């Protein structure tokens, strides 16, 4: 079985680099980051737009320089439009969700509620470390 690939949401980047995650979350994120971190262009904008002290800002810049940045494509734009038409999702969250859907990535975020109604989106919360798949059938499907 193929290992899942991940897209890291802004809050997960900041929590990881700030060492705010529990030990299991830090260990999980270490393995994701070591395999080349994937982020949306929205996450890059949000992370680098964060008003941080110089040392932390350099850490954020270094992280983004090492990351694979998924830019906007027509597929992401079209998927974002579909998400926005169906849900009351903020534009940045809709773009991040669309990026994960288009590239078949598991989204890492602590803000599960921001994405819970988006069909087919796979999520993992680094504070809880379980994957939830929404839209596959009523209720929650937990996957190890």
Secondary structure, DSSP 8 states (H G I E B T S, - for coil): -----EEE-HHHHHHHHTT-S-HHHHHHHHHHHHT--EEEHHHHHHHHTS---HHHHHHHHHHHHHSEEE---HHHHHHHHHHHHHS---HHHHHHHHHHHHTT-EEE-S-GGGTTTSTT-EEE-TTT--EEE-SSSSS-EEE-
